[in-house]
Amino acid sequence: MQLTEKHRVYWQKNLRITSILLMIWFIVTFVVGFYARELDFNFFGWPFSFWMGAQGSLVVYCLIIWFYASYMNKLDEEAGVNEEEEE
């Protein structure tokens, strides 16, 4: 099957947003954990590193999922590959 230019643009945008969101995930998961001792300031009354481990990273993960789903729905509509509900 030969890909059209529309398909190429779709996949380029998909790969770009996936790589950006994976970088955010990596930073939240590993970089913040690695520098936890240096991140010694209070955030909502708790040490920032503790808050990120207990609450913050989960909030960021949910935001990543929400953003990806909404972005891909818009991209699917632009490309004409969205799943339309049948009645």
Backbone torsions as a table, in degrees:
resi	resn	phi	psi	omega
1	MET	NA	131.3	-179.2
2	GLN	-91.0	131.7	178.7
3	LEU	-83.0	138.6	175.8
4	THR	-86.3	171.1	177.9
5	GLU	-62.9	-34.1	177.8
6	LYS	-62.4	-40.8	177.1
7	HIS	-65.8	-40.3	179.7
8	ARG	-62.9	-43.8	178.7
9	VAL	-63.7	-41.9	178.5
10	TYR	-58.0	-49.2	-177.8
11	TRP	-70.9	-32.6	175.6
12	GLN	-63.2	-44.3	178.2
13	LYS	-65.6	-39.7	179.0
14	ASN	-62.8	-47.1	179.9
15	LEU	-66.5	-35.7	179.6
16	ARG	-65.0	-48.9	-178.1
17	ILE	-69.0	-34.6	177.2
18	THR	-64.3	-43.1	-179.9
19	SER	-68.2	-37.6	177.4
20	ILE	-64.4	-45.7	-179.4
21	LEU	-68.1	-32.9	175.5
22	LEU	-68.1	-34.5	175.3
23	MET	-65.4	-42.0	177.1
24	ILE	-62.0	-44.1	178.0
25	TRP	-59.5	-44.3	-179.6
26	PHE	-62.2	-44.3	-179.8
27	ILE	-62.6	-46.9	-178.7
28	VAL	-65.7	-39.0	-175.1
29	THR	-79.8	-48.3	-171.2
30	PHE	-104.4	-43.2	-175.6
31	VAL	-68.9	-45.9	178.8
32	VAL	-62.6	-40.1	177.3
33	GLY	-66.1	-37.5	179.9
34	PHE	-67.7	-38.3	-179.0
35	TYR	-99.1	25.8	-175.2
36	ALA	-60.6	-38.3	-179.1
37	ARG	-68.0	-33.8	179.9
38	GLU	-77.2	-21.0	180.0
39	LEU	-88.4	63.0	-173.0
40	ASP	-103.1	76.9	173.7
41	PHE	-144.5	157.3	-178.1
42	ASN	-81.6	139.2	179.1
43	PHE	-138.0	113.0	-174.2
44	PHE	55.7	36.5	176.8
45	GLY	84.1	1.4	179.8
46	TRP	-123.8	154.8	172.7
47	PRO	-59.5	138.1	-174.2
48	PHE	-57.4	-43.3	-177.6
49	SER	-63.7	-38.8	177.1
50	PHE	-66.5	-43.7	-179.2
51	TRP	-62.4	-41.9	179.2
52	MET	-64.4	-39.1	179.2
53	GLY	-69.6	-35.4	-175.7
54	ALA	-90.2	-38.3	-172.7
55	GLN	-129.2	-48.7	-168.4
56	GLY	-59.9	-44.1	-178.5
57	SER	-65.9	-36.2	178.0
58	LEU	-65.4	-37.8	176.7
59	VAL	-64.1	-43.9	179.2
60	VAL	-63.5	-40.7	178.9
61	TYR	-61.9	-43.6	178.2
62	CYS	-64.1	-39.3	177.1
63	LEU	-65.1	-38.2	177.4
64	ILE	-62.2	-45.9	-179.9
65	ILE	-63.4	-45.9	179.4
66	TRP	-60.6	-47.0	-178.2
67	PHE	-63.1	-44.3	-179.1
68	TYR	-62.5	-43.7	-179.6
69	ALA	-63.4	-45.0	-179.4
70	SER	-69.4	-39.2	178.4
71	TYR	-63.3	-44.6	-178.2
72	MET	-69.4	-32.0	175.0
73	ASN	-62.2	-43.7	177.5
74	LYS	-64.8	-42.7	-179.7
75	LEU	-65.6	-39.1	176.9
76	ASP	-62.3	-41.0	178.3
77	GLU	-64.5	-41.5	178.6
78	GLU	-62.4	-39.0	-177.1
79	ALA	-84.6	-12.1	-179.8
80	GLY	78.4	25.6	178.6
81	VAL	-117.0	19.5	-178.1
82	ASN	-72.7	155.4	177.9
83	GLU	-88.8	108.5	-179.8
84	GLU	-88.0	140.9	179.6
85	GLU	-75.1	133.9	177.7
86	GLU	-95.9	140.5	-178.8
87	GLU	-106.0	NA	NA
